[in-house]
Amino acid sequence: MKKWIITQTLKKILGSRKAIYTIAAILITILSDTLGMDAETAQTLVYSIMALVLGQSVADIRINSK
């Protein structure tokens, strides 16, 4: 039962664009030095992803309000 709950939770999270965008932003923040990215580029990417999350939130609100 516990395995099923974990599986269903992961499916729901990975089916969410906001979650995927957030995970990408976290990975960029953590791995930016390893990837050879300067701080400004990493910050620009994270800000862009934050805008995507905000835009997806607005889209979700509009879908749910109908």
C-alpha positions, 0 to 999 in steps of 0.5 A, a space after each residue: 500500500 505504501 509503495 502504491 501511495 508513493 508511486 501515485 504521488 510521484 506520478 501526480 508530481 511529475 505530471 505537473 508542469 509547475 513541479 517539473 519547472 521547479 525541479 529544473 530551477 533547483 537543479 540549475 541552482 545546484 549544478 550551475 558551477 558543475 555545468 560551467 555556468 556563471 552566476 548571472 546566467 544561472 540567475 537569468 535561467 532561474 528567473 525565467 523558470 519562475 516566470 513559467 511557474 507563475 504563468 502556469 499558475 495563472 493558466 491553472 486558475 483560469 482552467 479551474 474557474 470555468 
